[in-house]
């Protein structure tokens, strides 16, 4: 019943989780796809020099394509 879910494949530090979430949700708010938002969250962890960039995992159901789904359409033309 859920199209997408973010999970963790191991314990993640608070700082890593906060950085990931901030960038992930910011990217969604700017109208990026789920895949792009997820990758930007991972990249934000790497930029901070933290090791947990590979802990978050993006899951999707069989009917939702994270490469094309955009949750918020931006007002930009």
mmJSON file of the N, C-alpha and C atoms, coordinates in Angstrom:
{"data_MODEL":{"atom_site":{
"group_PDB":["ATOM","ATOM","ATOM","ATOM","ATOM","ATOM","ATOM","ATOM","ATOM","ATOM","ATOM","ATOM","ATOM","ATOM","ATOM","ATOM","ATOM","ATOM","ATOM","ATOM","ATOM","ATOM","ATOM","ATOM","ATOM","ATOM","ATOM","ATOM","ATOM","ATOM","ATOM","ATOM","ATOM","ATOM","ATOM","ATOM","ATOM","ATOM","ATOM","ATOM","ATOM","ATOM","ATOM","ATOM","ATOM","ATOM","ATOM","ATOM","ATOM","ATOM","ATOM","ATOM","ATOM","ATOM","ATOM","ATOM","ATOM","ATOM","ATOM","ATOM","ATOM","ATOM","ATOM","ATOM","ATOM","ATOM","ATOM","ATOM","ATOM","ATOM","ATOM","ATOM","ATOM","ATOM","ATOM","ATOM","ATOM","ATOM","ATOM","ATOM","ATOM","ATOM","ATOM","ATOM","ATOM","ATOM","ATOM","ATOM","ATOM","ATOM","ATOM","ATOM","ATOM","ATOM","ATOM","ATOM","ATOM","ATOM","ATOM","ATOM","ATOM","ATOM","ATOM","ATOM","ATOM","ATOM","ATOM","ATOM","ATOM","ATOM","ATOM","ATOM","ATOM","ATOM","ATOM","ATOM","ATOM","ATOM","ATOM","ATOM","ATOM","ATOM","ATOM","ATOM","ATOM","ATOM","ATOM","ATOM","ATOM","ATOM","ATOM","ATOM","ATOM","ATOM","ATOM","ATOM","ATOM","ATOM","ATOM","ATOM","ATOM","ATOM","ATOM","ATOM","ATOM","ATOM","ATOM","ATOM","ATOM","ATOM","ATOM","ATOM","ATOM","ATOM","ATOM","ATOM","ATOM","ATOM","ATOM","ATOM","ATOM","ATOM","ATOM","ATOM","ATOM","ATOM","ATOM","ATOM","ATOM","ATOM","ATOM","ATOM","ATOM","ATOM","ATOM","ATOM","ATOM","ATOM","ATOM","ATOM","ATOM","ATOM","ATOM","ATOM","ATOM","ATOM","ATOM","ATOM","ATOM","ATOM","ATOM","ATOM","ATOM","ATOM","ATOM","ATOM","ATOM","ATOM","ATOM","ATOM","ATOM","ATOM","ATOM","ATOM","ATOM","ATOM","ATOM","ATOM","ATOM","ATOM","ATOM","ATOM","ATOM","ATOM","ATOM","ATOM","ATOM","ATOM","ATOM","ATOM","ATOM","ATOM","ATOM","ATOM","ATOM","ATOM","ATOM","ATOM","ATOM","ATOM","ATOM"],
"id":[1,2,3,4,5,6,7,8,9,10,11,12,13,14,15,16,17,18,19,20,21,22,23,24,25,26,27,28,29,30,31,32,33,34,35,36,37,38,39,40,41,42,43,44,45,46,47,48,49,50,51,52,53,54,55,56,57,58,59,60,61,62,63,64,65,66,67,68,69,70,71,72,73,74,75,76,77,78,79,80,81,82,83,84,85,86,87,88,89,90,91,92,93,94,95,96,97,98,99,100,101,102,103,104,105,106,107,108,109,110,111,112,113,114,115,116,117,118,119,120,121,122,123,124,125,126,127,128,129,130,131,132,133,134,135,136,137,138,139,140,141,142,143,144,145,146,147,148,149,150,151,152,153,154,155,156,157,158,159,160,161,162,163,164,165,166,167,168,169,170,171,172,173,174,175,176,177,178,179,180,181,182,183,184,185,186,187,188,189,190,191,192,193,194,195,196,197,198,199,200,201,202,203,204,205,206,207,208,209,210,211,212,213,214,215,216,217,218,219,220,221,222,223,224,225,226,227,228,229,230,231],
"type_symbol":["N","C","C","N","C","C","N","C","C","N","C","C","N","C","C","N","C","C","N","C","C","N","C","C","N","C","C","N","C","C","N","C","C","N","C","C","N","C","C","N","C","C","N","C","C","N","C","C","N","C","C","N","C","C","N","C","C","N","C","C","N","C","C","N","C","C","N","C","C","N","C","C","N","C","C","N","C","C","N","C","C","N","C","C","N","C","C","N","C","C","N","C","C","N","C","C","N","C","C","N","C","C","N","C","C","N","C","C","N","C","C","N","C","C","N","C","C","N","C","C","N","C","C","N","C","C","N","C","C","N","C","C","N","C","C","N","C","C","N","C","C","N","C","C","N","C","C","N","C","C","N","C","C","N","C","C","N","C","C","N","C","C","N","C","C","N","C","C","N","C","C","N","C","C","N","C","C","N","C","C","N","C","C","N","C","C","N","C","C","N","C","C","N","C","C","N","C","C","N","C","C","N","C","C","N","C","C","N","C","C","N","C","C","N","C","C","N","C","C","N","C","C","N","C","C","N","C","C","N","C","C"],
"label_atom_id":["N","CA","C","N","CA","C","N","CA","C","N","CA","C","N","CA","C","N","CA","C","N","CA","C","N","CA","C","N","CA","C","N","CA","C","N","CA","C","N","CA","C","N","CA","C","N","CA","C","N","CA","C","N","CA","C","N","CA","C","N","CA","C","N","CA","C","N","CA","C","N","CA","C","N","CA","C","N","CA","C","N","CA","C","N","CA","C","N","CA","C","N","CA","C","N","CA","C","N","CA","C","N","CA","C","N","CA","C","N","CA","C","N","CA","C","N","CA","C","N","CA","C","N","CA","C","N","CA","C","N","CA","C","N","CA","C","N","CA","C","N","CA","C","N","CA","C","N","CA","C","N","CA","C","N","CA","C","N","CA","C","N","CA","C","N","CA","C","N","CA","C","N","CA","C","N","CA","C","N","CA","C","N","CA","C","N","CA","C","N","CA","C","N","CA","C","N","CA","C","N","CA","C","N","CA","C","N","CA","C","N","CA","C","N","CA","C","N","CA","C","N","CA","C","N","CA","C","N","CA","C","N","CA","C","N","CA","C","N","CA","C","N","CA","C","N","CA","C","N","CA","C","N","CA","C","N","CA","C","N","CA","C","N","CA","C","N","CA","C"],
"label_alt_id":[null,null,null,null,null,null,null,null,null,null,null,null,null,null,null,null,null,null,null,null,null,null,null,null,null,null,null,null,null,null,null,null,null,null,null,null,null,null,null,null,null,null,null,null,null,null,null,null,null,null,null,null,null,null,null,null,null,null,null,null,null,null,null,null,null,null,null,null,null,null,null,null,null,null,null,null,null,null,null,null,null,null,null,null,null,null,null,null,null,null,null,null,null,null,null,null,null,null,null,null,null,null,null,null,null,null,null,null,null,null,null,null,null,null,null,null,null,null,null,null,null,null,null,null,null,null,null,null,null,null,null,null,null,null,null,null,null,null,null,null,null,null,null,null,null,null,null,null,null,null,null,null,null,null,null,null,null,null,null,null,null,null,null,null,null,null,null,null,null,null,null,null,null,null,null,null,null,null,null,null,null,null,null,null,null,null,null,null,null,null,null,null,null,null,null,null,null,null,null,null,null,null,null,null,null,null,null,null,null,null,null,null,null,null,null,null,null,null,null,null,null,null,null,null,null,null,null,null,null,null,null],
"label_comp_id":["UNK","UNK","UNK","UNK","UNK","UNK","UNK","UNK","UNK","UNK","UNK","UNK","UNK","UNK","UNK","UNK","UNK","UNK","UNK","UNK","UNK","UNK","UNK","UNK","UNK","UNK","UNK","UNK","UNK","UNK","UNK","UNK","UNK","UNK","UNK","UNK","UNK","UNK","UNK","UNK","UNK","UNK","UNK","UNK","UNK","UNK","UNK","UNK","UNK","UNK","UNK","UNK","UNK","UNK","UNK","UNK","UNK","UNK","UNK","UNK","UNK","UNK","UNK","UNK","UNK","UNK","UNK","UNK","UNK","UNK","UNK","UNK","UNK","UNK","UNK","UNK","UNK","UNK","UNK","UNK","UNK","UNK","UNK","UNK","UNK","UNK","UNK","UNK","UNK","UNK","UNK","UNK","UNK","UNK","UNK","UNK","UNK","UNK","UNK","UNK","UNK","UNK","UNK","UNK","UNK","UNK","UNK","UNK","UNK","UNK","UNK","UNK","UNK","UNK","UNK","UNK","UNK","UNK","UNK","UNK","UNK","UNK","UNK","UNK","UNK","UNK","UNK","UNK","UNK","UNK","UNK","UNK","UNK","UNK","UNK","UNK","UNK","UNK","UNK","UNK","UNK","UNK","UNK","UNK","UNK","UNK","UNK","UNK","UNK","UNK","UNK","UNK","UNK","UNK","UNK","UNK","UNK","UNK","UNK","UNK","UNK","UNK","UNK","UNK","UNK","UNK","UNK","UNK","UNK","UNK","UNK","UNK","UNK","UNK","UNK","UNK","UNK","UNK","UNK","UNK","UNK","UNK","UNK","UNK","UNK","UNK","UNK","UNK","UNK","UNK","UNK","UNK","UNK","UNK","UNK","UNK","UNK","UNK","UNK","UNK","UNK","UNK","UNK","UNK","UNK","UNK","UNK","UNK","UNK","UNK","UNK","UNK","UNK","UNK","UNK","UNK","UNK","UNK","UNK","UNK","UNK","UNK","UNK","UNK","UNK","UNK","UNK","UNK","UNK","UNK","UNK"],
"label_asym_id":["A","A","A","A","A","A","A","A","A","A","A","A","A","A","A","A","A","A","A","A","A","A","A","A","A","A","A","A","A","A","A","A","A","A","A","A","A","A","A","A","A","A","A","A","A","A","A","A","A","A","A","A","A","A","A","A","A","A","A","A","A","A","A","A","A","A","A","A","A","A","A","A","A","A","A","A","A","A","A","A","A","A","A","A","A","A","A","A","A","A","A","A","A","A","A","A","A","A","A","A","A","A","A","A","A","A","A","A","A","A","A","A","A","A","A","A","A","A","A","A","A","A","A","A","A","A","A","A","A","A","A","A","A","A","A","A","A","A","A","A","A","A","A","A","A","A","A","A","A","A","A","A","A","A","A","A","A","A","A","A","A","A","A","A","A","A","A","A","A","A","A","A","A","A","A","A","A","A","A","A","A","A","A","A","A","A","A","A","A","A","A","A","A","A","A","A","A","A","A","A","A","A","A","A","A","A","A","A","A","A","A","A","A","A","A","A","A","A","A","A","A","A","A","A","A","A","A","A","A","A","A"],
"label_entity_id":["1","1","1","1","1","1","1","1","1","1","1","1","1","1","1","1","1","1","1","1","1","1","1","1","1","1","1","1","1","1","1","1","1","1","1","1","1","1","1","1","1","1","1","1","1","1","1","1","1","1","1","1","1","1","1","1","1","1","1","1","1","1","1","1","1","1","1","1","1","1","1","1","1","1","1","1","1","1","1","1","1","1","1","1","1","1","1","1","1","1","1","1","1","1","1","1","1","1","1","1","1","1","1","1","1","1","1","1","1","1","1","1","1","1","1","1","1","1","1","1","1","1","1","1","1","1","1","1","1","1","1","1","1","1","1","1","1","1","1","1","1","1","1","1","1","1","1","1","1","1","1","1","1","1","1","1","1","1","1","1","1","1","1","1","1","1","1","1","1","1","1","1","1","1","1","1","1","1","1","1","1","1","1","1","1","1","1","1","1","1","1","1","1","1","1","1","1","1","1","1","1","1","1","1","1","1","1","1","1","1","1","1","1","1","1","1","1","1","1","1","1","1","1","1","1","1","1","1","1","1","1"],
"label_seq_id":[1,1,1,2,2,2,3,3,3,4,4,4,5,5,5,6,6,6,7,7,7,8,8,8,9,9,9,10,10,10,11,11,11,12,12,12,13,13,13,14,14,14,15,15,15,16,16,16,17,17,17,18,18,18,19,19,19,20,20,20,21,21,21,22,22,22,23,23,23,24,24,24,25,25,25,26,26,26,27,27,27,28,28,28,29,29,29,30,30,30,31,31,31,32,32,32,33,33,33,34,34,34,35,35,35,36,36,36,37,37,37,38,38,38,39,39,39,40,40,40,41,41,41,42,42,42,43,43,43,44,44,44,45,45,45,46,46,46,47,47,47,48,48,48,49,49,49,50,50,50,51,51,51,52,52,52,53,53,53,54,54,54,55,55,55,56,56,56,57,57,57,58,58,58,59,59,59,60,60,60,61,61,61,62,62,62,63,63,63,64,64,64,65,65,65,66,66,66,67,67,67,68,68,68,69,69,69,70,70,70,71,71,71,72,72,72,73,73,73,74,74,74,75,75,75,76,76,76,77,77,77],
"pdbx_PDB_ins_code":[null,null,null,null,null,null,null,null,null,null,null,null,null,null,null,null,null,null,null,null,null,null,null,null,null,null,null,null,null,null,null,null,null,null,null,null,null,null,null,null,null,null,null,null,null,null,null,null,null,null,null,null,null,null,null,null,null,null,null,null,null,null,null,null,null,null,null,null,null,null,null,null,null,null,null,null,null,null,null,null,null,null,null,null,null,null,null,null,null,null,null,null,null,null,null,null,null,null,null,null,null,null,null,null,null,null,null,null,null,null,null,null,null,null,null,null,null,null,null,null,null,null,null,null,null,null,null,null,null,null,null,null,null,null,null,null,null,null,null,null,null,null,null,null,null,null,null,null,null,null,null,null,null,null,null,null,null,null,null,null,null,null,null,null,null,null,null,null,null,null,null,null,null,null,null,null,null,null,null,null,null,null,null,null,null,null,null,null,null,null,null,null,null,null,null,null,null,null,null,null,null,null,null,null,null,null,null,null,null,null,null,null,null,null,null,null,null,null,null,null,null,null,null,null,null,null,null,null,null,null,null],
"Cartn_x":[0.812,0.0,0.854,2.148,3.056,3.951,4.066,4.893,6.384,6.808,8.23,8.47,9.651,10.039,11.557,12.009,13.444,13.714,14.656,15.058,16.549,17.043,18.469,18.964,20.124,20.665,21.594,21.713,22.54,22.164,22.725,22.495,23.151,22.477,23.006,23.141,24.191,24.412,23.403,23.181,22.223,22.589,23.872,24.298,24.095,24.459,24.26,22.77,21.923,20.481,19.898,20.332,19.828,20.237,21.481,21.982,21.26,21.121,20.414,18.983,18.26,16.85,16.678,17.525,17.418,17.583,18.578,18.812,17.757,17.364,16.346,15.034,14.535,13.26,13.369,14.51,14.724,14.659,15.271,15.265,13.854,13.077,11.678,10.915,11.158,10.467,10.811,11.999,12.395,11.952,11.136,10.543,11.41,12.369,13.223,12.6,13.023,12.492,12.937,12.26,12.623,14.063,14.463,15.834,16.845,16.61,17.541,17.597,16.452,16.416,17.183,16.999,17.701,19.216,19.647,21.084,21.679,20.899,21.404,21.538,20.631,20.767,22.046,22.315,23.556,24.786,24.725,25.852,26.102,25.052,25.211,25.98,25.725,26.481,27.946,28.216,29.608,30.332,29.64,30.253,30.696,29.924,30.276,31.422,31.87,32.981,32.58,31.287,30.799,30.745,30.808,30.915,29.574,28.46,27.184,26.395,27.036,26.299,25.618,26.151,25.583,24.587,24.247,23.3,21.844,21.439,20.051,19.771,18.561,18.124,16.763,16.584,15.303,14.591,13.383,12.561,11.338,10.887,9.658,8.851,7.545,6.723,6.84,6.253,6.431,5.724,4.844,4.12,4.643,5.591,6.106,7.553,7.837,9.185,9.839,10.821,11.438,12.197,12.526,13.22,12.29,10.993,10.068,9.06,8.89,7.908,8.44,7.665,7.964,6.768,7.015,5.93,5.409,6.283,5.892,6.315,5.356,5.667,6.055,7.211,7.659,6.879,6.843,6.152,6.99,8.214,9.106,8.638,8.865,8.488,9.657],
"Cartn_y":[-1.196,0.0,1.258,1.113,2.253,2.17,3.271,3.261,3.235,4.002,4.108,4.044,3.563,3.486,3.627,4.367,4.45,3.548,2.645,1.763,1.912,1.245,1.27,-0.168,-0.424,-1.775,-2.028,-1.035,-1.137,0.031,0.053,1.206,2.434,3.567,4.8,5.834,6.592,7.634,8.761,9.47,10.57,11.652,12.001,13.049,12.611,11.368,10.844,10.881,10.413,10.356,11.746,12.69,14.063,14.696,14.52,15.085,14.451,13.133,12.438,12.961,12.964,13.365,14.804,15.71,17.113,17.271,16.617,16.745,15.999,14.819,14.027,14.809,15.316,16.033,17.382,18.029,19.278,19.01,17.935,17.583,17.269,16.571,16.302,17.614,18.528,19.819,20.641,20.426,21.146,20.447,19.393,18.747,17.726,17.146,16.122,14.745,13.804,12.443,11.77,10.697,9.953,9.454,8.938,8.437,9.552,10.687,11.81,12.327,12.457,12.916,11.954,10.665,9.655,9.772,9.86,9.973,11.257,12.335,13.577,13.458,12.717,12.451,11.685,10.667,9.902,10.786,11.597,12.476,13.481,13.991,14.943,14.315,13.043,12.34,12.26,11.925,11.824,13.165,14.239,15.571,15.933,15.498,15.755,14.876,13.942,13.07,11.935,11.615,10.548,9.235,8.135,6.828,6.155,6.738,6.055,6.271,6.732,7.053,5.842,4.648,3.451,2.714,3.297,2.648,2.862,4.057,4.218,3.396,2.858,2.084,2.596,2.724,3.138,1.905,1.68,0.562,1.12,0.429,0.826,-0.419,-0.236,-1.381,-1.592,-2.647,-3.029,-2.087,-1.24,-0.348,1.084,1.393,2.764,2.824,3.767,3.945,5.15,4.907,6.021,7.0,6.564,7.461,8.515,8.224,9.149,9.792,9.229,9.781,11.048,12.114,13.395,13.723,13.872,14.078,15.503,16.468,17.879,18.508,18.997,19.674,21.122,21.508,22.869,23.857,25.094,26.133,26.707,26.181,26.676,26.207,27.025,26.634,26.08],
"Cartn_z":[0.0,0.0,0.0,0.213,0.243,-0.989,-1.711,-2.918,-2.616,-1.6,-1.294,0.204,0.546,1.954,2.029,3.022,3.298,4.493,4.333,5.419,5.658,6.661,6.973,7.032,6.429,6.437,7.617,8.499,9.698,10.601,11.781,12.661,12.02,12.131,11.55,12.665,12.602,13.601,13.472,14.567,14.564,13.551,13.498,12.576,11.13,10.81,9.461,9.089,10.004,9.749,9.553,10.356,10.256,8.936,8.559,7.3,6.116,6.153,5.072,4.949,6.053,6.036,5.565,6.044,5.653,4.144,3.574,2.134,1.331,1.782,1.093,0.982,2.098,2.08,1.373,1.465,0.727,-0.777,-1.21,-2.632,-3.115,-2.296,-2.651,-2.773,-1.84,-1.853,-3.088,-3.644,-4.851,-6.117,-5.982,-7.145,-7.842,-7.124,-7.72,-7.547,-8.376,-8.293,-6.993,-6.657,-5.445,-5.525,-6.679,-6.832,-6.641,-7.271,-7.162,-5.731,-5.092,-3.697,-2.799,-3.015,-2.221,-2.425,-3.671,-3.961,-3.387,-3.392,-2.811,-1.294,-0.671,0.765,1.072,0.27,0.454,0.226,-0.796,-1.117,0.001,0.607,1.709,2.866,3.137,4.188,3.794,2.553,2.077,2.165,1.785,1.813,3.227,4.203,5.605,6.09,5.249,5.616,6.544,6.573,7.439,6.664,7.382,6.741,6.462,6.894,6.805,5.535,4.464,3.239,2.611,2.851,2.225,3.128,4.262,5.179,4.753,4.331,3.892,2.626,2.528,1.366,0.92,-0.376,-0.946,-1.476,-0.997,-1.451,-2.163,-3.198,-3.881,-4.223,-4.34,-4.718,-6.226,-6.713,-8.116,-9.1,-8.611,-9.524,-9.527,-8.668,-8.562,-9.049,-9.927,-10.461,-9.789,-8.912,-8.188,-9.086,-10.31,-11.236,-11.832,-11.855,-12.504,-11.554,-10.362,-9.43,-8.785,-8.897,-8.27,-7.374,-6.105,-5.152,-5.133,-5.397,-5.377,-6.687,-7.419,-8.672,-8.369,-8.843,-8.576,-9.45,-9.024,-9.766,-10.895,-11.034,-12.087,-13.456,-14.479,-15.842,-16.58],
"occupancy":[1.0,1.0,1.0,1.0,1.0,1.0,1.0,1.0,1.0,1.0,1.0,1.0,1.0,1.0,1.0,1.0,1.0,1.0,1.0,1.0,1.0,1.0,1.0,1.0,1.0,1.0,1.0,1.0,1.0,1.0,1.0,1.0,1.0,1.0,1.0,1.0,1.0,1.0,1.0,1.0,1.0,1.0,1.0,1.0,1.0,1.0,1.0,1.0,1.0,1.0,1.0,1.0,1.0,1.0,1.0,1.0,1.0,1.0,1.0,1.0,1.0,1.0,1.0,1.0,1.0,1.0,1.0,1.0,1.0,1.0,1.0,1.0,1.0,1.0,1.0,1.0,1.0,1.0,1.0,1.0,1.0,1.0,1.0,1.0,1.0,1.0,1.0,1.0,1.0,1.0,1.0,1.0,1.0,1.0,1.0,1.0,1.0,1.0,1.0,1.0,1.0,1.0,1.0,1.0,1.0,1.0,1.0,1.0,1.0,1.0,1.0,1.0,1.0,1.0,1.0,1.0,1.0,1.0,1.0,1.0,1.0,1.0,1.0,1.0,1.0,1.0,1.0,1.0,1.0,1.0,1.0,1.0,1.0,1.0,1.0,1.0,1.0,1.0,1.0,1.0,1.0,1.0,1.0,1.0,1.0,1.0,1.0,1.0,1.0,1.0,1.0,1.0,1.0,1.0,1.0,1.0,1.0,1.0,1.0,1.0,1.0,1.0,1.0,1.0,1.0,1.0,1.0,1.0,1.0,1.0,1.0,1.0,1.0,1.0,1.0,1.0,1.0,1.0,1.0,1.0,1.0,1.0,1.0,1.0,1.0,1.0,1.0,1.0,1.0,1.0,1.0,1.0,1.0,1.0,1.0,1.0,1.0,1.0,1.0,1.0,1.0,1.0,1.0,1.0,1.0,1.0,1.0,1.0,1.0,1.0,1.0,1.0,1.0,1.0,1.0,1.0,1.0,1.0,1.0,1.0,1.0,1.0,1.0,1.0,1.0,1.0,1.0,1.0,1.0,1.0,1.0],
"B_iso_or_equiv":[0.0,0.0,0.0,0.0,0.0,0.0,0.0,0.0,0.0,0.0,0.0,0.0,0.0,0.0,0.0,0.0,0.0,0.0,0.0,0.0,0.0,0.0,0.0,0.0,0.0,0.0,0.0,0.0,0.0,0.0,0.0,0.0,0.0,0.0,0.0,0.0,0.0,0.0,0.0,0.0,0.0,0.0,0.0,0.0,0.0,0.0,0.0,0.0,0.0,0.0,0.0,0.0,0.0,0.0,0.0,0.0,0.0,0.0,0.0,0.0,0.0,0.0,0.0,0.0,0.0,0.0,0.0,0.0,0.0,0.0,0.0,0.0,0.0,0.0,0.0,0.0,0.0,0.0,0.0,0.0,0.0,0.0,0.0,0.0,0.0,0.0,0.0,0.0,0.0,0.0,0.0,0.0,0.0,0.0,0.0,0.0,0.0,0.0,0.0,0.0,0.0,0.0,0.0,0.0,0.0,0.0,0.0,0.0,0.0,0.0,0.0,0.0,0.0,0.0,0.0,0.0,0.0,0.0,0.0,0.0,0.0,0.0,0.0,0.0,0.0,0.0,0.0,0.0,0.0,0.0,0.0,0.0,0.0,0.0,0.0,0.0,0.0,0.0,0.0,0.0,0.0,0.0,0.0,0.0,0.0,0.0,0.0,0.0,0.0,0.0,0.0,0.0,0.0,0.0,0.0,0.0,0.0,0.0,0.0,0.0,0.0,0.0,0.0,0.0,0.0,0.0,0.0,0.0,0.0,0.0,0.0,0.0,0.0,0.0,0.0,0.0,0.0,0.0,0.0,0.0,0.0,0.0,0.0,0.0,0.0,0.0,0.0,0.0,0.0,0.0,0.0,0.0,0.0,0.0,0.0,0.0,0.0,0.0,0.0,0.0,0.0,0.0,0.0,0.0,0.0,0.0,0.0,0.0,0.0,0.0,0.0,0.0,0.0,0.0,0.0,0.0,0.0,0.0,0.0,0.0,0.0,0.0,0.0,0.0,0.0,0.0,0.0,0.0,0.0,0.0,0.0],
"pdbx_formal_charge":[null,null,null,null,null,null,null,null,null,null,null,null,null,null,null,null,null,null,null,null,null,null,null,null,null,null,null,null,null,null,null,null,null,null,null,null,null,null,null,null,null,null,null,null,null,null,null,null,null,null,null,null,null,null,null,null,null,null,null,null,null,null,null,null,null,null,null,null,null,null,null,null,null,null,null,null,null,null,null,null,null,null,null,null,null,null,null,null,null,null,null,null,null,null,null,null,null,null,null,null,null,null,null,null,null,null,null,null,null,null,null,null,null,null,null,null,null,null,null,null,null,null,null,null,null,null,null,null,null,null,null,null,null,null,null,null,null,null,null,null,null,null,null,null,null,null,null,null,null,null,null,null,null,null,null,null,null,null,null,null,null,null,null,null,null,null,null,null,null,null,null,null,null,null,null,null,null,null,null,null,null,null,null,null,null,null,null,null,null,null,null,null,null,null,null,null,null,null,null,null,null,null,null,null,null,null,null,null,null,null,null,null,null,null,null,null,null,null,null,null,null,null,null,null,null,null,null,null,null,null,null],
"auth_seq_id":[1,1,1,2,2,2,3,3,3,4,4,4,5,5,5,6,6,6,7,7,7,8,8,8,9,9,9,10,10,10,11,11,11,12,12,12,13,13,13,14,14,14,15,15,15,16,16,16,17,17,17,18,18,18,19,19,19,20,20,20,21,21,21,22,22,22,23,23,23,24,24,24,25,25,25,26,26,26,27,27,27,28,28,28,29,29,29,30,30,30,31,31,31,32,32,32,33,33,33,34,34,34,35,35,35,36,36,36,37,37,37,38,38,38,39,39,39,40,40,40,41,41,41,42,42,42,43,43,43,44,44,44,45,45,45,46,46,46,47,47,47,48,48,48,49,49,49,50,50,50,51,51,51,52,52,52,53,53,53,54,54,54,55,55,55,56,56,56,57,57,57,58,58,58,59,59,59,60,60,60,61,61,61,62,62,62,63,63,63,64,64,64,65,65,65,66,66,66,67,67,67,68,68,68,69,69,69,70,70,70,71,71,71,72,72,72,73,73,73,74,74,74,75,75,75,76,76,76,77,77,77],
"auth_comp_id":["UNK","UNK","UNK","UNK","UNK","UNK","UNK","UNK","UNK","UNK","UNK","UNK","UNK","UNK","UNK","UNK","UNK","UNK","UNK","UNK","UNK","UNK","UNK","UNK","UNK","UNK","UNK","UNK","UNK","UNK","UNK","UNK","UNK","UNK","UNK","UNK","UNK","UNK","UNK","UNK","UNK","UNK","UNK","UNK","UNK","UNK","UNK","UNK","UNK","UNK","UNK","UNK","UNK","UNK","UNK","UNK","UNK","UNK","UNK","UNK","UNK","UNK","UNK","UNK","UNK","UNK","UNK","UNK","UNK","UNK","UNK","UNK","UNK","UNK","UNK","UNK","UNK","UNK","UNK","UNK","UNK","UNK","UNK","UNK","UNK","UNK","UNK","UNK","UNK","UNK","UNK","UNK","UNK","UNK","UNK","UNK","UNK","UNK","UNK","UNK","UNK","UNK","UNK","UNK","UNK","UNK","UNK","UNK","UNK","UNK","UNK","UNK","UNK","UNK","UNK","UNK","UNK","UNK","UNK","UNK","UNK","UNK","UNK","UNK","UNK","UNK","UNK","UNK","UNK","UNK","UNK","UNK","UNK","UNK","UNK","UNK","UNK","UNK","UNK","UNK","UNK","UNK","UNK","UNK","UNK","UNK","UNK","UNK","UNK","UNK","UNK","UNK","UNK","UNK","UNK","UNK","UNK","UNK","UNK","UNK","UNK","UNK","UNK","UNK","UNK","UNK","UNK","UNK","UNK","UNK","UNK","UNK","UNK","UNK","UNK","UNK","UNK","UNK","UNK","UNK","UNK","UNK","UNK","UNK","UNK","UNK","UNK","UNK","UNK","UNK","UNK","UNK","UNK","UNK","UNK","UNK","UNK","UNK","UNK","UNK","UNK","UNK","UNK","UNK","UNK","UNK","UNK","UNK","UNK","UNK","UNK","UNK","UNK","UNK","UNK","UNK","UNK","UNK","UNK","UNK","UNK","UNK","UNK","UNK","UNK","UNK","UNK","UNK","UNK","UNK","UNK"],
"auth_asym_id":["A","A","A","A","A","A","A","A","A","A","A","A","A","A","A","A","A","A","A","A","A","A","A","A","A","A","A","A","A","A","A","A","A","A","A","A","A","A","A","A","A","A","A","A","A","A","A","A","A","A","A","A","A","A","A","A","A","A","A","A","A","A","A","A","A","A","A","A","A","A","A","A","A","A","A","A","A","A","A","A","A","A","A","A","A","A","A","A","A","A","A","A","A","A","A","A","A","A","A","A","A","A","A","A","A","A","A","A","A","A","A","A","A","A","A","A","A","A","A","A","A","A","A","A","A","A","A","A","A","A","A","A","A","A","A","A","A","A","A","A","A","A","A","A","A","A","A","A","A","A","A","A","A","A","A","A","A","A","A","A","A","A","A","A","A","A","A","A","A","A","A","A","A","A","A","A","A","A","A","A","A","A","A","A","A","A","A","A","A","A","A","A","A","A","A","A","A","A","A","A","A","A","A","A","A","A","A","A","A","A","A","A","A","A","A","A","A","A","A","A","A","A","A","A","A","A","A","A","A","A","A"],
"auth_atom_id":["N","CA","C","N","CA","C","N","CA","C","N","CA","C","N","CA","C","N","CA","C","N","CA","C","N","CA","C","N","CA","C","N","CA","C","N","CA","C","N","CA","C","N","CA","C","N","CA","C","N","CA","C","N","CA","C","N","CA","C","N","CA","C","N","CA","C","N","CA","C","N","CA","C","N","CA","C","N","CA","C","N","CA","C","N","CA","C","N","CA","C","N","CA","C","N","CA","C","N","CA","C","N","CA","C","N","CA","C","N","CA","C","N","CA","C","N","CA","C","N","CA","C","N","CA","C","N","CA","C","N","CA","C","N","CA","C","N","CA","C","N","CA","C","N","CA","C","N","CA","C","N","CA","C","N","CA","C","N","CA","C","N","CA","C","N","CA","C","N","CA","C","N","CA","C","N","CA","C","N","CA","C","N","CA","C","N","CA","C","N","CA","C","N","CA","C","N","CA","C","N","CA","C","N","CA","C","N","CA","C","N","CA","C","N","CA","C","N","CA","C","N","CA","C","N","CA","C","N","CA","C","N","CA","C","N","CA","C","N","CA","C","N","CA","C","N","CA","C","N","CA","C","N","CA","C","N","CA","C","N","CA","C","N","CA","C","N","CA","C"],
"pdbx_PDB_model_num":[1,1,1,1,1,1,1,1,1,1,1,1,1,1,1,1,1,1,1,1,1,1,1,1,1,1,1,1,1,1,1,1,1,1,1,1,1,1,1,1,1,1,1,1,1,1,1,1,1,1,1,1,1,1,1,1,1,1,1,1,1,1,1,1,1,1,1,1,1,1,1,1,1,1,1,1,1,1,1,1,1,1,1,1,1,1,1,1,1,1,1,1,1,1,1,1,1,1,1,1,1,1,1,1,1,1,1,1,1,1,1,1,1,1,1,1,1,1,1,1,1,1,1,1,1,1,1,1,1,1,1,1,1,1,1,1,1,1,1,1,1,1,1,1,1,1,1,1,1,1,1,1,1,1,1,1,1,1,1,1,1,1,1,1,1,1,1,1,1,1,1,1,1,1,1,1,1,1,1,1,1,1,1,1,1,1,1,1,1,1,1,1,1,1,1,1,1,1,1,1,1,1,1,1,1,1,1,1,1,1,1,1,1,1,1,1,1,1,1,1,1,1,1,1,1,1,1,1,1,1,1]
}}}
